[in-house]
Amino acid sequence: MKLYDFSFAPNPTKVRVYLAEKGIEVPKVSLNLVHGENRTPEMLARNPMGGLPFLELDDGTVITESLAIIEYFEELHPEPAMIGRDPLERALVRSLERMIETGVLNRAGRAFFNTSEVFRGRGQVPEAGAQALAELAGALEVVDREIGDRPFVAGERPTIADCTLLAALRHAERAGFAWPAGGFANLRRWWDDFEQRPSARA
């Protein structure tokens, strides 16, 4: 199998961190989003939506969307559990992951798209980027409260919520987000700790 990704994009980052936490090795093919390598006829034949990452299995089956790829590997390799060990834990982990995806990562993505030189000439709306960046603080306040004094987003061990949060915060920084002095104490503690993990540094 092969994982098609791009090192600076947040959704591929989420999957790579997850795989590293699980200790799963998957051959990777890097496609440059900026140069449109993910939208060549050859790649669109594999993944018509043109997004990254996508996973191509040995028989040619293609799995798209980062969360679907993660859940596929979680079914194959249930330990260490990174979505949850029972129905309630799985629901809570998924809830936190989606909150981070929709609240933080989506805003960071809108801010980056609409303000970065990378996407100049591709229909940018600078005002929309500025608004998304301004909204990040409120979303991060919610995440900060949810983390509380837990070592990881959902509790005592890493889950997919941590993978998504790392990818989201890295993308937010690329979009121009700056940590406010003295704010987000729980989130900053989590960030400083998780950034030192081998999965984050790989």
N, C-alpha and C positions, 0 to 999 in steps of 0.2 A: 504494500500500500504506500501511498504518497500523500503528504499534507502540503497543499499549495498555500503559501502565505507570503506576507510582506512584513519585514521586521518592525517597521515603525507604526503599522496600523494597529488600532486597539483590539479589534476582535481576534486577529491572529495572535496577538500578545496574550490575550486571555487563555486561548487554547494551549499555547506553548507553556505558560506557567502551570496550567493544570497538568499537562503531561509530565512536566518535570517533577511536580509534587508527587505524582503517582509512580514515578520511575519508569515511565513507558517511553521507549525509543521508537520514533517514527521518522523515516526518511522525509526530508523536506525539500520542496522546490520553491524558490523565491521568485515571485512575480512582482515587478515594479509597478505599483499602482499609478505613480506619477506619470510614467511613460506609457501607460495603457496596456501593459503586457497581459493583464488579466482579461482584456477585451479583444484579443485577437480571435479570428475565426476558429482557430484550434482550441483555444480556451473556452470560448462561448459554446462550442459543441459539447464540452464537458459540463459547463455550468452556465446555462443561458442567462442568468441574472448578472453574471460578471462579478459577483462579490467575492471577498476573501474573508476567512479561509474556506477551502473545501477539501474534502478527503476523498481520494480515489482508491477504492479497494482493488485487490488483485484481479477480480473478475470484471473490472471496469465500472462497477457501481459507484456512483458519486453521492456523497452526503454533503449537503451545504448547510450553512448557518452554524455559528460557533457553539451554541448551546446543544444543538442536535448532535454535533460531533462529540462533545463532552459526554452527553448521555449515552452515546454508543459505546464509548470506551468504559464508562462507568459500569455498564451492563457486562462487558467482557472482563473487567478487572475491578470487582467490587471493593477490594481492600487496597489501601485504606479508604474508607468511605468518605467521599467528598460532596455528596448530595444529602446524605442522611441515612440513618440506620433503621428508621421506622417511619410510618406514614406522617406522624406529627413533625418529626425532625426534618423530613424531606420537604414538607410544606413550608416550614419556617425558613429553611435555607433557601428554597426557591423564591420565597417572598422577599427576603433580603437581597438576593441577587437581582431580581427584577426591579426592586426599588433603586438599586445602584445603577442598573442599566438605563432605566428611563429617567431617573432624576439627575444623575451625574454624567454618565457616559454620553447620552444623547445630547445633552447641553454642551458638553465639551466638543463633541463632533460638530455641532452647528457653529459653535464659535470658531473652531479651527477652519472649517470649510469657508466661512464667510470673511475671514480676516487674513488667512495665510497666503503668502506669495505663491505657494504651490498650486493654488486653484485660481489664480488670477485669470480673468477672461472666461470663467466657467459659470457665469450667472451669480456671482457673489452679491450679497446684500450686506454691506458693512454694518448697518444698523441692527440687523438680525443677529449678527455675530456679537455685537456689543451687548445686546439684550441677553443673549444666552450666557455670556460670560458673567454678566451682573447677577443672573439668576442662580449661578453655581453656588454662591455662598449660602443661600437658603437651603438648597438641597444638601450641601455638606453639613450644615448644622443638624439636619435630621439624622444623617448617617453618624455623626459624632455622638449624638444622644443614644442611638441604637447600639453602638459599640460599647459605650460605657467603660467599665473596667475589664471587659473581656480581653483575653490575649489575641483572639481572632474575631472576625466580624460576627460569626454565629456562635461562638463559644470557645471551647478548650482546644480545638484542632482546626486546621485550615479546611475551607470548603470552597466551592465554586464562587461564593460571594467574595472571598478574598481575591481570587483571580480576576474577577471583573473590576473590583475596586482598584487594584493595582493598575490595570490597563486604563481605567477611567482617569485616575489621577495623573498618570504620565501624559495622557493626551490633553488633559486640562492644562498642565504646565506648558506643553507645546503651544496651546492656544492663548497663552499669556496670563493664566491664572497665577497669582502670587499669594503665598500663605500670609494671612494677616498676623501681625505681631500679637502674640498672646492668645490667639483664638484656636479653636478646634483641638483642645488638649488631648482628647482621646484619639482623635483621628491622627494627629501628629505622632503620638506614641506608637500607634499601629503602623503608620507609614515607616517610621524609623526602624522598627523591628522587622517588618516584612521585607523591606528593601535589602536586608542583610541575608535573607534566606537564599540558598543556592538556586532555587527556582526563579527568583527575581533577578538574580545576577547572571544567569546562564546566557 
